[in-house]
Amino acid sequence: MLTKRVREKGKLGLSRLLAKYEVGDKVIINIDPGIHKGMPHKRFQGKVGTVVEKRGRAYVLDLPQRKTSKYIIAGPEHIKRQK
């Protein structure tokens, strides 16, 4: 899960790094194993959350659980906008 295939290794594209997310946007946690800083725990891979706030370069995400919700801090390279 946290390994890249041979042809996917290397730097990320600028569009993924420079993406801006607004409060209330729905995003998918898609962990990039090549960048360790700002990486959420692997149990959240593929989960959908809502952007609550921005902290520095990172974003605070609200992930609904069964009865509660969790706040996850993730860097912009580990999230992408839900379509």
C-alpha angles and dihedrals in degrees: 000000000000098000129090126226117247097260094045096058121112137051124344122247119262093241090065095045096045097044113129121212125198127214108275097029116137111232137179120226105234108171117215106208093200092070116055099180114094093009116154121217115285093243088073094057109130096009121135120230141166124246109244102173145336122250112189105305094337130083130225111226128197111218115190114225125186100285101355139030133237130218114223125188113213136166121242092253091063098053136059134188117267114240 
